[in-house]
Amino acid sequence: MPALTPVDQHVARRIRGKRRALGLSEAELAKALGIDLVQLDAYEHATARVPSEHLIRLSEILGVPVSYFFPAAPCLQS
């Protein structure tokens, strides 16, 4: 697997922040996403890259557009 990037770290922070803002536990979000808690933890701590299909599903669950995960990513602003 390729090394994780600043974008991966940014996405992880956005997932974790929105989940907390909505008052969802990690277990609730993992169940809604159809993954185990260990995998969600890896996504939220940027130790695993979030697949695009999971980003789409996360946007639905968290009630945000997919673009929510990317707007402030510094490496996308070149």
VEXTISE-360356 format. One record per residue (C-alpha): residue number from 1; residue in three letters; x, y, z. Coordinates in steps of 0.05 Angstrom, whole numbers, always signed. Example, Ala and Ser with C-alpha at 12.3 -4.5 7.8 and 13.67 -1.06 7.14 Angstrom:
<pts>
seq, type, c1, c2, c3
1, ala, +246, -90, +156
2, ser, +273, -21, +143
</pts>
This chain:
<pts>
seq, type, c1, c2, c3
1, met, +0, +0, +0
2, pro, +27, +69, -17
3, ala, +46, +115, +40
4, leu, -11, +157, +68
5, thr, -10, +230, +48
6, pro, -31, +296, +79
7, val, -97, +288, +42
8, asp, -109, +221, +78
9, gln, -94, +256, +145
10, his, -142, +313, +127
11, val, -198, +264, +108
12, ala, -187, +227, +174
13, arg, -194, +291, +214
14, arg, -258, +310, +177
15, ile, -290, +242, +188
16, arg, -273, +242, +262
17, gly, -294, +314, +272
18, lys, -361, +307, +238
19, arg, -376, +242, +274
20, arg, -363, +275, +341
21, ala, -403, +337, +322
22, leu, -462, +293, +307
23, gly, -455, +256, +373
24, leu, -443, +188, +339
25, ser, -399, +137, +372
26, glu, -346, +101, +332
27, ala, -386, +37, +340
28, glu, -449, +70, +312
29, leu, -413, +98, +252
30, ala, -376, +33, +238
31, lys, -441, -6, +240
32, ala, -476, +44, +194
33, leu, -417, +39, +146
34, gly, -416, -37, +149
35, ile, -344, -43, +175
36, asp, -314, -64, +240
37, leu, -292, -15, +294
38, val, -218, -29, +282
39, gln, -225, -8, +209
40, leu, -262, +57, +227
41, asp, -208, +72, +278
42, ala, -156, +63, +223
43, tyr, -194, +112, +178
44, glu, -202, +163, +234
45, his, -128, +160, +253
46, ala, -102, +160, +181
47, thr, -69, +92, +188
48, ala, -110, +65, +130
49, arg, -134, +100, +67
50, val, -210, +108, +60
51, pro, -235, +76, -4
52, ser, -277, +120, -49
53, glu, -340, +78, -39
54, his, -334, +88, +36
55, leu, -325, +163, +27
56, ile, -390, +164, -13
57, arg, -426, +124, +41
58, leu, -395, +166, +96
59, ser, -421, +230, +63
60, glu, -491, +200, +63
61, ile, -487, +177, +135
62, leu, -457, +242, +160
63, gly, -502, +285, +118
64, val, -448, +322, +80
65, pro, -427, +326, +7
66, val, -366, +285, -12
67, ser, -330, +350, -24
68, tyr, -335, +363, +52
69, phe, -275, +317, +61
70, phe, -229, +356, +14
71, pro, -239, +432, +12
72, ala, -183, +452, +59
73, ala, -132, +400, +37
74, pro, -69, +441, +24
75, cys, -40, +393, -27
76, leu, -103, +401, -70
77, gln, -92, +476, -77
78, ser, -36, +477, -128
</pts>
